[in-house]
């Protein structure tokens, strides 16, 4: 079992991440909050800075230069508390193909430097 978990963690790390600002909320909360974290095609790291009482979240991403907001649903799959700053690893469970492609193109532009 430990090998499966380690392999799953490694698979997630194979996906490039870039610093990004996005909006996120617990699925049952009425208000989104802006967060600075990391974005990948598989999810986000939500630097909430406070405890959250949910597992299911909604994420909204707007790629620079685009008007359309990308909506995704995700689940919290882990947390990290570093120096009193609490953050959550969110894995996308529902993301449109167009949204995933837009995120992938943006990450390519940032990581590789395409314009």
Buried (B, 14 or more C-beta within 10 A) or exposed (E): EEEEEEEEEEEBEEEBBBEBEBBBBBEEBEEBBEBEBBBBBBBBBBBBEEEBEEEEBBBBBBBEEEEEEBBBBBBBBEEEEEEEEBBBBBBBEEBEEEBBEBBBEBBEBBEEEEE
